[in-house]
Amino acid sequence: MEMAMPLGGQVDGGGKQRIFLIRHGNSTFNAWRDRQLRSLWRCSFCCETWVDHDSPLSPKGAAQVAALRDEVRRRGLHDLAELIVVSPLVRALDTALGGFGGGSEAASSSTSSSPSLSPTCAAVLGAEVAGGRRPPPSFVAHPAVAERLEQACDLGTPKSALVPRYPGVDFDLVAEEHWWHGGADNAVEVGQPHLREPSDACARRAEALATFLLSRPERCIVVVGHSNFFRMMTGSTLKLANCGIVEVQLREVGAAAAGATGGRVADVVVGKSPPPPTASSPLLPVELGSQLLPGREGPCKE
């Protein structure tokens, strides 16, 4: 059963930092897993294994990103976000660029030729001109936001292939060519066994991300990533639906606490729905598609 988690109150005029988490759209791995779950009676469910790396958005996911794009504009989040921090996995990159505009290229050119987007993501965007709106947010890829590496779909694409594919994204924080857990030693061929990421390694990434976000001057930051990583960040037993959004309050992660948080570095903001948006307070931080789903582990992970 899906649950809706209200987001926090209206924008704080005192300059308090606000952090929103957005899960990527439905991926080809998600679509495959859903088909398997609908066919539990088949022996193949027990035998088939997903082998493709860095699963992109599925057609369903592309449609979800188009809806996300409309929703963040309708609610005002697009205009408030100053920085988009995104996982280097392509399903998250396409969700971030598709939902928030892909930088100046998407604001000034036809989406069919936008160099900031993969073909799947570009197909869901309509041509858009900024028309006096403030400059779009900056996009920064950060390896700390990647999904906990369990399935083959969580193995990434080398940095040298991502940079020309996504020129609207800053990859300076992606220091390694093989940036996922295990690095070059875990850059395996499709179908070959891979190293899985231990929980404590993922927890350290969550702490590193929190430290990075707290150091930023931006008042409104959107983090586009993955369900299991966000569950670790928030200590939640629920997971975001595809393209779901929640607001979180970061905890201070000092040197003494490093490694002792278990990865829980943020709390989901829960509050009453504020009144409808006005010209002076355009963000209505309610729901924004923020359905939360009961968590599932193992081969059914999302």
N, C-alpha and C positions, 0 to 999 in steps of 0.2 A: 504494500500500500504506500502511495506517495504521501509525503507530508510537506507542507509549505512552511518555510522558516522566515518570519518577518525580518527585514533588515532594520538598521538603526534609525534614529531620528533625523531631523532635517540638518542641513549643512551647518556646522558650528562656525559662527562668525568669528570666534576667537582664534581660529587657525589650527585647531586640533587636526592631526593627521587622520585620514580615513583610508582604510584598506578594504578593497573588495576582491573576493576570490571568484573566478569564473572557470568552470570546467569546460574542456573542449567539447565540440560536437561529436555525435556518434561516429565512430571509426569503422573501418572495414573489419577490424577484430571484433568490435562490439556487435556488428551485424552478424558475423559468423557465429559468435557465441549465442546470440539470441535465437538463431536458427537451430543450433544444437539443443538449446533448452526446450524449444518447441517440439523437438523430436527425441525426447528422452527414451522412448520405447525402442529406438533404433540402436543396434549394437555399435554403430559407427560413433555414437557419442562418446563411448568409452575408449575408442581406438584412435580417432582422429586427433591430430595435434596441430596447432597453429604454428607456422614456421616463418612467415614473412616478417621482416624487420620494419620498424618505424611506420606503423599502419597509418595511412592517410584518412581523411574524412570519407565516409560513405555518402552516397546520394542523399540519404536521410540526414546525415550530419551537415551537408551543405545547405539543406533546407532549414535546419535548425539555426545555422549561423545567420542565414538571411533574416529569420525571425528575431534572433538576438540583436542584429543590427538595427532593426526597426524599434525594438523595445528599448535599447539603451538611448536611442535618440528621443523616443517618446517620453521617457522618464527623466531625461536630462543628464544621465551619467556620462554620455559621450562628451558633452561640453565641459564637464567638471574634471574629468580624468586628465591629469598632466603627464603621467608616465604609465606605460603598459610594460610590465615585466612578464616575460613569457618563456615557457619551456622550449628548448630547442627541438623537441619532437614535432614533426610536421603537422600533426592533427591539432596541436595547440597553436602553432604559428599561423595556420590558416584560420583558426577560430579568432585569434586576436586581430589579425589584419582584416578579416571579413567583418568582424563585429564593430571595429573602431576605425575603419577607413583606409588602412594601409598607407598612411602618411600622405604627403602632398601629391604623389602620383595618382592615387585613387580619387583625390578631390578635384583633379584637373583633367583627367583623361577618361576615355571609355574603359570600362572594366575588362573588356575583352582583350585589351592590350596592356593592362597595368602590369609593369615589371615587378611590382612588389608582391604579387600573389601567384600562387600555383594555379594551373588551369581549373582545378576543381573549385577552389575558393573564388577565383575571379568570375566564374560562371554565375554565382549567386548574387553578385553585386550589381546594382543599377548605377548608371553614370550619375555622379554627384559633384556639384560645385560648392565650394565653401560658402560663398555668398555672404561675406561679412562676418562669419563665425570666427572665433579665435583660432589660431593655428592648431592643427590636430596634435594629439599627444605623441610623445616620442616612444619608440618601440625598442626595448632592450631585451635580448635573449640572455637568460641566466641558467646555467646547468643545474643550479641548486633546485630549480622548480620542476625538473624532470620527474616522471613517474618512478616509483620504486621499481627497480628492474627485477621483474619476475618472469613475465612472458616474453617471447621473441619480439612481440610488437613494441616492447619497451627499449629494444636496442636501437640506437639512433643512427642518423646519417652523418658522415664526416663533415666537419666544419667547412672544408674546402668546397664541398658540394652545396652547402646551405647558403653561403655568402652570395654567390651569383644568383641563386634562385630567389632570395629574399633581400634585395638591395634596400628596402625600406626599413630594415631591422639592423640595429647595432649589435654586432657579435663580438665586441672587444672583450666582454667578460667570459666568453667561451675560449678558454686559454689553450685547450688541447684539441688536436685533430679528432681524436676518438674520445669524446668528452664524457661519455656515460660511464657507469660503474665498471671498473676493471680496465678501462682505457684500451690501449692497443692490444693487450692480452685478451681482451674480450671482444675483439673485432672479428667475429667468427663468420664463416660462410653460412648462407641461408640453409636451414635444416640441421646445422651442427649444434651440439650442446653448448650452452653458454653459462657463464657465472651469474648467479642470482645475488641480488644486493641484500646484505644482512640488515635487520631492523635498526641496529645501532648506527650503521653508516647512513641510512636514510634520515635518522634522527639528527645526526650532525649536519646534514644538508639543510634540514628545517631550521636549525639554530643559525646557520650561516645566512640563510635567507632573511630571517627575522632581523639579524644584526644589520644586514645590508639595507633593508627597508627602513629601519629606525634611523639610519644615518642619512637618509635622503631628505632634501628640503621640500619636496612636493607635498602639497596638502591632500591630494587625492591620487592614490595609486591603485591600479587594477593589476592583479596577478592572474594570468591565464595558465592553467595547469591541469592537474589530474586528480581523480577521486581518492585514490589510496594515499597519495602524498598529502592532500588536504585533510584527510581523516587523521593522519599523524600530526599535522600542524595543530589541529583543533582538539585532538583527543576525542573525536566524535565516533560513535558507533554507526552513524548514518553516513551516507555518501551522497554527494550532489548528483542530480540528474544531469545528462548532457546539456550543456549551455545553461546550467543553473548558476545562480549568483547568490552569494551571501556576503555580508559585511562582517569583518572581524576586528577585534581590538588586540594589538600585539602586546605580548608581555616583554618586559625587560629581560634580556639574556646576558647577564654579566659573565665575567671570566670564571667566577666561582661556580656558576650554574651550568657552564658549558659541559655537555655530555651527561648531565644529570636531569635533563628535562624530559627524557623519553621522547623527544621530538615535539612535545606539546608547547608551542610558542605563541598561541593565539586563542582567543575565546570568541565564539560566535556572538555577535551582537543581537540581542533579542529585545524587542520593544513593541509598543503599540503603534499602529499605523498612524503616521502624521496626516494632516489635512492635505487636500490636493495641492499640486505645485502652483506657485505663483511666479510672477516675473522676477521677484527678488529672491525667491527660494525655489529654483526650478526642479530640484531633485525630489522625486517621491520614492524614497528607498523602501518600497514594499514589494516583496515577492520577486519581481523581476525574473520570473521563471525559476525561482530558487527552490524547486522541489527537491526534497531529500529522500533518498531511498534507503531501506534497510541494507546493511553491509553484507557482502558475500565474499568469501575468500576462495583461495585455490583457483581451479581452472575457470571458475565463473567470475573472476575479478573483472572490474571494468576499467 
